[in-house]
């Protein structure tokens, strides 16, 4: 499979160009969208271009291609240290972003199942629980108390926080199946 096959369909312009190893989104200063390695497509989960990522995901599902998500930090030529932890944390963090949360619900795609398949293939399933607990305590359920109105205000919407509470159970179920 070629990078060209992922995007170009019936002369529809997605605003994406092919540049060597990566597909680049042209609207902003050529942001990398995805790349192919060992016949597996890796899509960068970048919040700035969430609509493009959702459309590419929908296209990859329609093409029945094996694909996984990764962090945009991997496009850095220097690379990253301990990429398995970074990718798992980015998967979980992207799940809590409302653009991806509602976008993947709209196209009926299970990002958690994709995470589990990636972690099993890379033999790092045990790292999911550590990253989940870290995000749950430090990021997702963090709140600020407003003394003027005597209310707690959260960074994330209630629906996303409630879904994240049961996420570890969903991960274990997905691993079993």
Secondary structure, DSSP 4 states (H G I P E B T S, - for coil): --HHHHH-BTTB--SEEEETTEEEESSSTTEEEEEEETTEEEEE--GGGHHHHHHHHHHHHHHT--EEEE-GGGGSTT--SSHHHHHHHHHHHHHTSHHHHHHHHHTT--HHHHHHHHHHHTT-TTHHHHHHHHHIIIIIT-EEEETTTTEEEESS-HHHHHHHHTHHHHHHHHHH-
